[in-house]
Amino acid sequence: MIFSIEYILVLIIIGIFCGILSGLLGIGGGFLMVPLQFFLLSSIGIDTDLALRISFGTSLAIIIPTSLAGIYTHHGKLNQILKPGMFVGIFGMIGGIFGGITSAKIPANILGAILGIFLIIIAIYIIFNKIPENESKNKLNLGYAGFFGLFIGFLSGLLGLGGGIFLIPSLIFLLGFSMRESIGISSVFILLTAIGGAVSYIITGLGVNSFPYSVGYISLVNFGAIAIFSIPFAFIGAKLTYQIPERKLELILAILILYFGFKILGIDPLFFLL
């Protein structure tokens, strides 16, 4: 297969957009990379099941270097995020491995439906629940870290996401962290869960994935074109986090999650607005 210039240009645009959002919102950008890659792969004739699994695996691989860029900037601003982020992230890595292995045994249409519904529920919750602006007392003991890490890590590996869209609301509404603290901690968490998930997608895709230039379910072409732009733009996004009011950050996150939740279910919200 020869990849067209148009195909590469779309990957570059995905990298720029997801890189900014990754740094800005601490979410890894997986909730955008998965559907965008899926639509792109489907448009060139790749089987739906294979396209979804490549999108999941490649997204997790890209999240690894992209989240590192965000962590570097956030750690300079919030020097207390590293410890709690690693604390919950270690459990997340374990959950991510099991989630990725489980996903190989579930039909793609069911995976897509689960992802879409999860995204819509989270978006609606964020829109109608104002996030507290006060700083937390870092209420993240071993029990909480284990529970949230394993559960969210499993969802991360299962659905090809970094897990930030699940972790950030949990940290804010259930554990009392501020929006910016949650973004910083999430950046560390998604790095570790993405590693676990990516490893599982490499293993389960070996000898199965027929897409050219791939390692397991990870497309090296998609990875290279997206990551080379998502990494520098993640630095820019992380710096913007401290210049935009928190409520605006919340609404940006919620609107994007809501849109792609409907989109992956086969419903385009923009169609009803035109």
N, C-alpha and C positions, 0 to 999 in steps of 0.2 A: 504493500500500500504506500502511495506517495501522498504525503500530507500537503494540502494546498496552502497558499499564502493566506487565504481567508481564514482557514482553520487555525493557523498559528496566531493571526491577529486577534481572533476572538479569545484565544487562550491568554494573550498578553493583557487584553482588557480585563479579563477575569482576575488576573494576577494583581493589577493595579487596584481594582475595586475592592477585592477581598483583602488585600494587604492593608489598605487604609482602615477598613472596618475591623480587621483583626486587632490592630493597635489601638483603635479608638474605643472599641467596646469589649476587648478581652475575650472574644468568642472564637478565635481561630479562623473564622470565615468559612467553616465547613458547611454551614447551613446554606451558604450561597454557592460554594464550589461544587457541592454534590448535584443540585438540580441543574446548574448551568452547564457543567460537564455532561450530565446525562442528556440534556436537550441537544447539545452539540454532537455528541456521539451518535445519538439516535438519528440526527439529521443527515449523517453520512452513511446510514444504513446498518449500523451495528445493532445486533439483536438486543432487545429490551433488557433481558436478564443480564447479559454480559455488560451492557452499557452501564447499568446501575451498579454492578459490583466493581467495575473499573473506577467509576466515579467515587464510590465509597473508599476504596483502597488508596487511590491517588490523592484524594482529599486529605486523608490522614497523614500521608507522607509529606505533603506540602505544608501542613500545619506545623510540623516539627521545626523547620528552620524559620518559618514566619513568626511563630510564637516566641522563639528565642530573641528576635529583634524587638518585639514588644516588651518582653521581660527586662531586657537591658535598660530600656527607657523608664519603665514603671518602677524598677528597683531603685533607680536614682531618685525618684520622687517619693516613693513609699518604701523605706528600707525595712519595713516589718512584714512584707508580703511573702518573702522567700520561704521562711520556715513553715507557716501554715499552708502555703501552696504546695510545698514538697510533702508535707504531712498527709494531706488528703490526696495528693497526686500519686503517691506510691500505691495506695489502695486502688486508685483509679486506673493505674497501669495494669494491675492484676485483673480488674473488671473488664478493661478494654480488650485484653487477650481473649477472655472467655466470650465476650460479646462478638468479636470478629469471627471466632470459630463457629459460634451459634448461627451467625448470619448466613454462612455457607449452606446451612441446612434448611433455610426458610425461603419460600418462593419470592421472587422479586416484587410481585404486585402486593404481597402482604407487607413486605418491608417498606415499600413506598407509602402505603396507607398508614402504617404506624408512624412513620416520620411526619407525614403531613398533618395528622391529627395532633401529635405532640406539639408541633410548632404552633398550630392555631390556638391550642389551650394556653400555652405559655404566653403568647402575644396578648391574648385577651386579659389574662391575669395582670400583666404588667401595665396595660392601658388603664385598667380600673382600680389599681392599687398604687397609690403614690409611695414612692420609696423614701424612707426616713433619711434626713440629711445629716443626722448626728453621727459622730464616729462611734464605732463599736468597742466592745471590751474584748474583742478577739475570742469569742466563745466557741472555740474549735478544739474540743478535747479528743482523746483517742477514739471514744465511742462514736462521736459525730463524724470524725474523719473517716473511720472505717465504713460506717453505713453509707454516707453520701459518696465517698470515694468509690466503693464497690458498685453501688447501684448506678450512679451516673457514668462511671467508667464502662459498665456493661452496655448502657444505652449508647455511649460514644462508639464503642467498637461495633455494636450491632448496626448502627445507622450511619457510620462513616463520618461522625462529627467529632469535634474536639471536646464537646461536652459543656462548653461555656454557657450555652443558652439554657442548659438545665441547672448548672451550678450557680450562676449569678443570682437568679431568683431565689434559690435555696439559701444562699449566704445572706441575702438581704432580708427576706421575709421570715425565715425560720431561725436564723442565727444572729440577726441584728447588725450585720456589717453594713457600712455605707456603700454607695454605688461605686465610688472610686476604689475603695479597698477591695470590693468584690471583683472589679475588673482586673486589678493587679494580681490577686490570688488566683483568679481563673486563668490568667496568662501562664502561670507556673503549672497549674493543674493540667491544662490542655496539652502542654508539651509532653508530660509523662503519659497521659492516656493515649495520645496520638502515637507514641512510640509502641505501646502495647498493641493498639489496634492495627497499626501498619504491619507489624511483624506477623500478626495472624492472617492478614490479607495476602501477604507474600506466601506464607505456607499453604493456605487453602487454594491459592490460584496457580501454584506450580503444576505444570503439565495439563492445566485445564484451560487457561486463558489463551485464546488464539490471536489476540490483538497484537500487532507487531511492536517490537521494541518495548517489551514489558518484562517486569520481574514479578511473578505472581499476578495479582490483580492491580499492580501499580504500573501505569503507563509512564515510561521515562520521557516521552515526548511531551505529554501534558505536564508532568512534574517540572521539567526543565523550563518550559515556556512560561508557566505560571509563577514558579518559585523565584525566578530571576527578577521578577518585578514585584512580587508580593513582599519580599523581604525588605527592600529599601522603603517601600511605601508604608510598611508596618511601623517604621520609626516615625514617619510623619503622623500617622494616625494616633500613636501613643502620645505624642506631644499635644495633639489637638484635644485629648481627653481632659487636660487641665485648663483649657480655654473655653470650653462649652459648658453651660449650665447643666446640672445633673438631670433635671427633668426632661430637657431636650434630648439628652443621651438616651434616656429611658424610652422616649417616644420614637426616636430613630430606630432603636433596636426592635421595639414592638411592631412597628409598621413593616419593617423588612421581614421579620419572622412571619408575620401574618400573611404577607403577599406570597412568599415562597411556600408557606404551608398549603395555601389554596392551589398554588401553581403545580405543586408536585402531585396533588390529588386530581389534576386535570381540569381545574377551574381557574381561569384567568380573570382576576378582579378588574383589570383594566378594561376588559371587554364591556363591562356593565357601566363604565364611566364614559365610554366614547359614544 
